[in-house]
Amino acid sequence: MPIEDLARSEVVTADPGTSVTELANSMESKDVGSIVITEGDEPVGIVTDRDLALRVVGADVDPGTQTAEDVMTTELTSIGSEAGFYEAADLMAESGIRRLPVCEGDVLVGIITADDLTELLADEQQQLANVIRAQRPEY
């Protein structure tokens, strides 16, 4: 199944100049752990809740002076929308990341997370369990 069928198409994004306070407020109000930083439709970085904790709070930096550009991860790992589930899982494991922007060319079209993949696997396991239950004899 292509990752575009599994990814969330509504991605929370912000400009590089967005303050870290605005980023944190957006994460809270939209109930997400990351915001993809874009210039136009092109992703140029990502800020996670962990980035805010380590690069702002942990570094004892004044949040009022920091923007997305100051704290974002710029070596962004992304995946093409035509890639498959296992390719996405492998890429996350190899890169040590939990959030993977999905792109068509240079354009951001979605995001898939480790939680999304885990939920999908759990759903598949439940379906398999239902098949097994339906076919096993009564005890």
ABEGO torsion letter per residue (X at the ends): XBAAAABBABBBBBBAABBAAAAAAAAAAAGBABBBBBBEABBABBBBAAAAAAAAAAAGBBAAABBAAAABBABBBBBBAABBAAAAAAAAAAAGBABBBBBBEABBAEBBBAAAAAAAAAAAAAAAAAAAAAABBBX
